[in-house]
């Protein structure tokens, strides 16, 4: 059974990026990152579903395509039991592009997680990294909430919007 996209929302800001998430999720800063983590209110199957937002400096000369390739290479090098479900660049009607990788991997304790890693040029000098994470068997339940959070992201430059979600990552 999947969770419906939430109707009771909280709006949050990370730099110029604004997003909404369920009102009962805990949102807190991430030490040592220009980031926030939104945490599901309950631990389920030894994991707390979450979404990590990080604004990273845009490396001069590095395209979104190259950033996507480097992220993939990093996952191959660091993730145990990596199974890539989908990987693609999604061109949007606004002309913007999202880079997404959806994958399963094992934590050090053997817990299997499904994750989305999405990269988006959120500002001229900044890249937004969006990582949604759930225990594998619970992914179908959490995915609609993750999709609603991703669709809500906007900055002064553009809105991601729900229209890209059917093709995202797959």
C-alpha positions in Angstrom: 0.0 0.0 0.0 1.4 3.4 -0.9 1.2 6.6 1.1 -0.8 9.2 -0.6 0.9 12.5 -1.2 0.4 14.5 1.9 -2.2 17.2 2.3 -0.8 18.7 5.5 2.5 20.3 4.4 5.4 22.4 5.7 7.3 24.7 3.5 11.1 24.8 3.9 14.0 26.8 2.4 17.6 25.9 1.6 19.3 28.9 0.2 17.1 30.0 -2.8 15.5 26.6 -3.1 12.0 26.1 -1.6 10.3 22.8 -1.1 7.4 21.3 0.8 7.2 18.0 2.7 4.7 16.4 5.1 4.1 18.4 8.2 4.8 15.5 10.5 8.3 14.9 9.0 11.3 16.3 11.0 13.5 18.7 9.0 16.9 19.5 10.3 20.2 20.9 9.1 23.0 18.4 8.1 26.2 19.2 9.9 29.2 20.0 7.6 26.9 20.3 4.5 24.9 23.1 3.0 21.9 20.8 3.4 18.8 19.7 5.1 17.4 16.2 5.8 13.7 15.5 6.0 12.9 12.4 8.1 9.8 10.3 8.1 8.3 10.3 11.6 8.7 6.5 12.1 11.5 4.0 11.9 10.3 1.1 9.8 12.3 -2.0 9.0 15.3 -0.5 10.9 15.3 2.5 8.6 13.8 6.0 8.6 12.7 7.0 5.1 14.3 10.4 4.3 15.1 13.0 1.7 18.5 14.8 1.8 18.8 18.1 0.1 22.3 19.5 -0.5 23.3 22.7 -2.3 26.8 22.2 -3.7 29.0 24.6 -5.5 28.9 24.3 -9.3 32.4 23.2 -10.4 33.4 25.5 -13.3 33.5 23.6 -16.6 31.7 20.6 -15.2 28.5 20.0 -17.1 25.4 18.3 -15.5 26.2 15.3 -17.8 29.7 15.0 -16.3 28.3 15.4 -12.7 25.9 12.6 -13.5 28.7 10.4 -14.8 30.8 11.1 -11.7 27.9 10.4 -9.3 27.4 7.0 -11.1 31.1 6.2 -10.9 31.1 7.0 -7.2 28.1 4.7 -6.6 29.8 1.9 -8.5 32.9 2.4 -6.3 31.2 2.8 -2.9 27.8 1.0 -2.8 27.7 -2.7 -1.9 25.3 -4.9 -3.8 24.5 -2.0 -6.2 21.6 -2.7 -8.6 20.8 0.2 -10.9 17.1 0.4 -11.6 17.4 3.4 -13.9 19.7 6.2 -14.9 19.0 9.1 -17.2 18.9 12.7 -18.0 15.4 14.2 -18.2 15.0 17.3 -20.4 12.1 19.4 -19.2 9.7 21.6 -21.0 11.4 24.7 -19.4 14.6 23.7 -21.0 16.2 22.6 -17.8 17.6 19.2 -17.2 17.6 16.8 -14.3 20.0 13.9 -13.9 18.7 10.9 -12.0 19.9 7.5 -10.8 17.5 5.1 -9.1 19.2 2.1 -7.4 19.2 -0.5 -4.7 22.2 -1.0 -2.4 23.2 -2.6 0.9 24.1 -0.7 4.0 27.0 -2.0 6.1 24.6 -3.8 8.3 23.1 -5.6 5.3 19.9 -3.5 5.2 18.7 -3.1 1.6 17.8 0.4 0.5 16.3 1.9 -2.6 17.4 5.4 -3.4 16.9 8.2 -6.0 19.9 10.5 -6.5 18.8 13.6 -8.5 21.0 16.5 -9.5 19.6 19.7 -10.8 21.2 23.1 -11.6 19.2 25.1 -9.0 21.1 28.3 -9.5 23.9 29.6 -11.7 26.6 28.7 -9.2 24.9 25.9 -7.3 23.8 22.3 -7.9 21.0 20.8 -5.9 21.5 17.1 -4.9 18.3 15.4 -3.9 18.5 11.9 -2.4 15.4 10.0 -1.4 15.9 6.8 0.6 13.7 4.0 1.8 14.1 0.4 2.9 13.5 -1.6 -0.3 10.3 -3.3 0.6 8.8 0.0 1.7 9.8 2.0 -1.5 6.4 1.6 -3.2 4.8 3.1 -0.2 7.1 6.0 0.2 7.7 6.8 -3.5 4.5 8.9 -4.0 5.6 11.1 -1.0 9.1 11.4 -2.5 7.6 12.4 -5.8 5.5 15.1 -4.2 8.5 16.5 -2.4 10.6 16.5 -5.6 7.7 18.1 -7.6 7.4 20.9 -5.1 11.0 22.1 -5.4 11.4 25.5 -6.8 13.9 28.3 -6.9 14.0 31.8 -8.4 15.1 30.1 -11.6 12.4 27.4 -12.2 10.1 24.8 -10.7 10.8 21.1 -11.2 7.0 20.3 -11.4 5.2 17.1 -11.6 5.3 16.8 -15.4 8.8 15.3 -15.4 8.1 12.6 -12.8 6.6 9.9 -15.0 9.9 9.6 -16.8 12.3 10.4 -14.0 15.0 7.7 -13.3 13.5 5.0 -15.5 
